[in-house]
């Protein structure tokens, strides 16, 4: 099950595993007065469960400034800190799409957007979609800066009050608008979990409403589609490049989420799956990156949560040892 309490349990288990390896671990509130000095003295800083960063623009700016300062000051994992700041605003999806990565089609509505801008965004999104695609007239809108699935909702074109609801939310801050990909009802969402750049496992999340704060069923995928894995790996590479990764430097904790595009550029769901080849697989598109502080779905890991937790914890030690060896050399 995917839920916020499950993520908190995961962090608690990892904390105990890190301590068992001889690391001193302390959880601090990043907003507290003494936190900055303590964090800047730390060997490693992991921004886990820092949900409050998205409460206001000032929170977001302060959070990202802190992460960059920690990375520049020598705290590790450096790339995780830089990556978390880089993808705090989800405009990174447009940046990756511009570089040719397969992402869920996305339009950015700037804070204060008017009806004409919303309708223009819808036209741009519709231009690349087939007339037979399931859910064609429905769109997902979400805060461009948000966490835990808060504020994710559905907008159906022509629905009474729909446009007004989107514009009301746009008055609060930047929004992302994306077509609702109806194939998720059949195929679910694929999530690839990486530790130090290596695949830990893949899971499938079954749809269960809009908010990630509601429980979703999660199951391990032993043989994920090769195309989906290749897309996830490329997304990891794009993130490393965007965050100025050093040679050989990897993000310690990362997750890439993908949604199924069953339209295939024309002809509706059946044609889209046919375009996927003999397996009838849809095309998998990146919907989101979770870098530096993802929920890892350790309960779904092969061998159980305990073994996966130990592997992830040991990965931090290897990451730090390699970083310090590189610095010494």
C-alpha positions as CSV (number, residue, x, y, z in Angstrom):
1,X,0.0,0.0,0.0
2,X,1.3,3.5,-0.9
3,X,0.4,6.1,1.6
4,X,2.1,8.9,3.6
5,X,2.1,6.7,6.8
6,X,3.8,4.0,4.8
7,X,6.5,6.4,3.7
8,X,7.0,7.5,7.3
9,X,7.4,3.9,8.4
10,X,10.0,3.4,5.6
11,X,12.1,6.3,6.9
12,X,11.9,5.1,10.4
13,X,13.2,1.6,9.3
14,X,16.0,3.2,7.3
15,X,17.0,5.3,10.2
16,X,17.5,2.2,12.4
17,X,19.4,0.5,9.5
18,X,21.8,3.5,9.1
19,X,22.3,3.5,12.9
20,X,23.1,-0.2,12.8
21,X,25.9,0.6,10.4
22,X,27.5,3.0,12.9
23,X,26.1,6.2,11.5
24,X,24.8,8.8,13.9
25,X,21.4,9.8,12.6
26,X,19.2,12.7,13.8
27,X,16.0,13.9,12.4
28,X,15.6,17.7,12.4
29,X,13.0,20.2,11.2
30,X,14.7,22.1,8.4
31,X,12.7,25.2,9.4
32,X,13.9,25.3,13.0
33,X,16.4,28.0,14.0
34,X,19.3,25.7,15.0
35,X,18.8,23.4,12.1
36,X,21.0,25.2,9.6
37,X,24.1,25.1,11.7
38,X,23.5,21.4,12.6
39,X,22.9,20.5,8.9
40,X,26.0,22.3,7.7
41,X,28.1,20.2,10.1
42,X,26.6,16.9,8.9
43,X,28.4,14.4,6.8
44,X,25.2,13.6,5.0
45,X,21.8,15.3,4.7
46,X,18.8,13.6,3.3
47,X,15.7,15.8,2.8
48,X,13.2,13.0,3.8
49,X,9.6,13.8,4.5
50,X,10.2,17.5,4.1
51,X,6.6,18.0,3.0
52,X,6.3,21.6,4.3
53,X,8.7,23.0,1.6
54,X,5.7,23.6,-0.7
55,X,3.4,25.5,1.7
56,X,4.3,28.9,0.3
57,X,6.7,30.3,-2.3
58,X,8.9,31.6,0.6
59,X,9.0,28.1,2.0
60,X,10.1,26.7,-1.4
61,X,12.7,29.4,-2.0
62,X,14.2,28.9,1.5
63,X,14.2,25.1,1.2
64,X,16.0,25.1,-2.2
65,X,18.5,27.7,-1.0
66,X,19.3,25.6,2.0
67,X,19.8,22.5,-0.1
68,X,22.1,24.2,-2.6
69,X,24.1,25.8,0.3
70,X,24.5,22.3,1.9
71,X,25.7,20.8,-1.4
72,X,28.1,23.7,-2.1
73,X,29.4,23.4,1.5
74,X,30.4,19.7,1.1
75,X,27.5,17.8,2.5
76,X,26.5,14.6,0.8
77,X,24.9,13.2,-1.1
78,X,25.7,16.3,-3.2
79,X,23.7,15.3,-6.2
80,X,20.6,14.4,-4.2
81,X,20.6,17.9,-2.6
82,X,21.0,19.6,-5.9
83,X,18.4,17.4,-7.6
84,X,15.8,17.9,-4.9
85,X,16.1,21.7,-5.4
86,X,16.1,21.4,-9.2
87,X,12.9,19.4,-9.4
88,X,11.0,21.3,-6.6
89,X,9.2,23.1,-9.5
90,X,7.7,20.6,-12.0
91,X,8.7,22.7,-15.0
92,X,11.5,20.2,-15.3
93,X,9.0,18.0,-17.2
94,X,8.9,20.6,-20.0
95,X,12.7,20.9,-20.0
96,X,13.1,17.2,-20.4
97,X,10.4,17.0,-23.1
98,X,12.3,19.8,-25.0
99,X,15.3,17.5,-25.0
100,X,13.3,14.7,-26.5
101,X,12.5,12.6,-23.5
102,X,9.1,10.9,-23.6
103,X,7.1,12.7,-20.9
104,X,3.3,13.1,-20.3
105,X,2.3,16.1,-22.4
106,X,2.4,19.1,-20.1
107,X,1.4,22.8,-20.3
108,X,2.4,25.3,-17.6
109,X,-0.2,27.8,-16.5
110,X,1.6,30.7,-14.8
111,X,0.1,32.1,-11.6
112,X,-2.8,34.4,-12.5
113,X,-3.5,32.7,-15.9
114,X,-6.7,33.8,-17.6
115,X,-9.3,31.8,-19.4
116,X,-7.7,32.5,-22.8
117,X,-4.4,31.0,-21.6
118,X,-6.1,27.9,-20.3
119,X,-8.0,27.3,-23.5
120,X,-4.8,27.8,-25.5
121,X,-3.0,25.2,-23.3
122,X,-5.8,22.8,-23.9
123,X,-5.6,23.3,-27.7
124,X,-1.8,22.6,-27.6
125,X,-2.3,19.4,-25.6
126,X,-5.1,18.2,-27.8
127,X,-3.0,18.8,-31.0
128,X,-1.0,15.7,-30.2
129,X,-3.8,13.4,-29.2
130,X,-6.0,11.1,-31.2
131,X,-9.7,11.6,-31.5
132,X,-10.4,8.1,-30.2
133,X,-8.3,8.3,-27.0
134,X,-10.1,7.4,-23.9
135,X,-10.5,10.4,-21.5
136,X,-9.6,12.9,-24.3
137,X,-11.6,15.7,-22.9
138,X,-10.3,15.3,-19.4
139,X,-7.2,16.9,-18.0
140,X,-5.2,16.6,-14.8
141,X,-4.2,19.8,-13.1
142,X,-1.8,20.1,-10.2
143,X,0.3,22.6,-8.4
144,X,3.7,23.1,-10.1
145,X,5.2,23.1,-6.6
146,X,3.6,20.5,-4.4
147,X,4.1,17.3,-2.5
148,X,2.3,14.2,-1.4
149,X,-0.3,14.5,-4.2
150,X,-1.9,17.5,-2.7
151,X,-4.0,19.6,-5.0
152,X,-4.1,17.1,-7.9
153,X,-7.6,17.2,-9.5
154,X,-9.4,16.5,-12.8
155,X,-10.8,19.1,-15.2
156,X,-13.3,18.0,-17.8
157,X,-13.7,20.3,-20.7
158,X,-17.2,21.7,-20.9
159,X,-18.1,20.7,-17.4
160,X,-20.0,23.4,-15.5
161,X,-17.6,25.3,-13.3
162,X,-14.6,23.3,-14.5
163,X,-12.7,26.2,-16.1
164,X,-13.5,28.5,-13.1
165,X,-12.1,25.8,-10.7
166,X,-8.8,25.7,-12.7
167,X,-8.5,29.5,-12.9
168,X,-9.2,29.8,-9.2
169,X,-6.3,27.5,-8.4
170,X,-4.1,29.3,-10.8
171,X,-4.6,32.5,-8.7
172,X,-2.7,30.6,-5.9
173,X,0.3,29.7,-8.0
174,X,1.7,28.0,-11.1
175,X,-0.2,25.0,-12.4
176,X,0.6,22.1,-14.6
177,X,-2.1,20.9,-17.0
178,X,-1.8,17.4,-18.5
179,X,-4.2,15.2,-20.5
180,X,-5.8,12.4,-18.5
181,X,-4.3,9.2,-19.9
182,X,-7.2,6.7,-19.7
183,X,-4.9,3.7,-20.1
184,X,-3.9,4.1,-16.4
185,X,-7.2,2.4,-15.5
186,X,-6.0,-0.8,-17.2
187,X,-2.2,-0.7,-16.9
188,X,-1.7,1.4,-13.7
189,X,1.4,3.4,-13.1
190,X,5.0,2.1,-13.2
191,X,7.6,3.2,-10.7
192,X,11.3,2.5,-10.9
193,X,13.3,2.8,-7.8
194,X,17.1,3.4,-8.1
195,X,19.8,3.4,-5.4
196,X,23.1,4.9,-6.5
197,X,22.0,4.7,-10.1
198,X,21.2,0.9,-10.0
199,X,17.7,-0.4,-10.2
200,X,16.4,-1.7,-6.9
201,X,13.0,-2.8,-8.1
202,X,10.0,-1.7,-10.1
203,X,6.4,-1.5,-8.8
204,X,3.0,-1.0,-10.2
205,X,0.6,1.3,-8.5
206,X,-3.1,0.7,-9.1
207,X,-5.3,3.8,-9.5
208,X,-7.2,4.7,-6.4
209,X,-8.3,8.3,-6.7
210,X,-6.2,11.4,-7.1
211,X,-4.5,12.0,-3.8
212,X,-1.3,10.1,-3.0
213,X,-2.3,10.6,0.6
214,X,-5.0,8.0,0.0
215,X,-3.8,4.4,0.0
216,X,-3.0,2.8,-3.3
217,X,-2.3,-0.8,-4.0
218,X,1.3,-1.5,-4.9
219,X,2.7,-4.7,-6.4
220,X,6.3,-5.7,-7.5
221,X,6.9,-6.0,-11.2
222,X,9.6,-8.6,-11.8
223,X,9.8,-8.1,-15.6
224,X,9.0,-4.5,-16.4
225,X,8.7,-3.5,-20.1
226,X,12.1,-2.9,-21.5
227,X,11.0,0.4,-23.2
228,X,9.7,1.7,-19.9
229,X,13.0,0.9,-18.1
230,X,15.0,2.5,-20.9
231,X,12.9,5.7,-20.6
232,X,13.4,5.7,-16.8
233,X,17.2,5.3,-17.2
234,X,17.3,8.1,-19.7
235,X,15.3,10.3,-17.3
236,X,17.9,9.6,-14.7
237,X,20.6,10.7,-17.1
238,X,18.8,13.9,-17.9
239,X,18.4,14.7,-14.2
240,X,22.1,14.1,-13.6
241,X,23.1,16.3,-16.5
242,X,20.7,19.1,-15.4
243,X,22.2,19.0,-11.9
244,X,25.8,19.1,-13.2
245,X,26.8,15.6,-12.0
246,X,30.5,15.0,-11.8
247,X,31.9,12.0,-13.7
248,X,30.6,8.8,-12.1
249,X,28.5,10.7,-9.6
250,X,25.0,9.2,-9.0
251,X,21.9,10.2,-7.2
252,X,21.6,8.1,-4.1
253,X,17.8,7.8,-3.9
254,X,15.6,8.3,-6.9
255,X,12.3,7.1,-8.3
256,X,10.9,7.6,-11.8
257,X,7.2,7.3,-12.3
258,X,5.7,6.5,-15.7
259,X,2.1,6.5,-17.1
260,X,0.8,4.5,-20.1
261,X,0.1,6.3,-23.4
262,X,-2.3,3.9,-25.1
263,X,-3.2,6.3,-27.9
264,X,0.0,5.7,-29.9
265,X,-0.3,8.9,-31.8
266,X,-3.5,8.0,-33.4
267,X,-6.3,5.5,-33.6
268,X,-7.3,5.2,-30.0
269,X,-6.3,2.7,-27.3
270,X,-6.3,-0.4,-29.5
271,X,-4.1,1.1,-32.2
272,X,-1.8,2.5,-29.5
273,X,-1.2,-0.9,-28.0
274,X,-0.7,-2.4,-31.4
275,X,2.0,0.3,-32.0
276,X,3.7,-1.1,-28.9
277,X,4.6,-4.3,-30.8
278,X,3.6,-7.9,-30.4
279,X,3.3,-7.6,-26.7
280,X,0.6,-5.0,-27.0
281,X,2.3,-2.8,-24.5
282,X,1.5,0.9,-24.3
283,X,4.2,3.6,-24.7
284,X,5.3,4.6,-21.2
285,X,5.8,8.3,-20.5
286,X,7.6,10.0,-17.6
287,X,5.0,11.6,-15.3
288,X,7.2,12.6,-12.4
289,X,10.7,12.3,-10.9
290,X,11.2,11.8,-7.1
291,X,14.8,12.6,-6.4
292,X,16.6,12.7,-3.1
293,X,13.6,11.9,-0.9
294,X,11.3,9.4,-2.7
295,X,9.0,6.8,-1.2
296,X,10.9,3.6,-2.2
297,X,8.0,1.0,-1.7
298,X,10.4,-1.2,0.2
299,X,7.5,-3.5,1.3
300,X,7.1,-4.6,-2.3
301,X,10.8,-5.4,-2.7
302,X,11.9,-9.0,-3.5
303,X,13.0,-10.6,-0.3
304,X,10.9,-8.3,1.8
305,X,11.2,-4.9,3.3
306,X,13.9,-5.8,5.8
307,X,16.4,-7.0,3.2
308,X,15.7,-4.0,1.0
309,X,16.1,-1.6,3.9
310,X,19.5,-3.0,4.7
311,X,20.5,-2.7,1.0
312,X,19.4,0.9,0.8
313,X,21.1,1.8,4.0
314,X,24.4,0.2,2.9
315,X,24.1,2.2,-0.3
316,X,24.5,5.4,1.7
317,X,27.7,4.2,3.3
318,X,29.1,3.2,-0.1
319,X,28.1,6.6,-1.6
320,X,29.8,8.5,1.2
321,X,32.9,6.4,1.2
322,X,33.3,6.8,-2.6
323,X,32.8,10.6,-2.4
324,X,35.4,10.9,0.3
325,X,37.8,8.7,-1.5
326,X,37.4,10.8,-4.7
327,X,38.0,14.0,-2.6
328,X,41.1,12.6,-1.1
329,X,42.4,11.4,-4.4
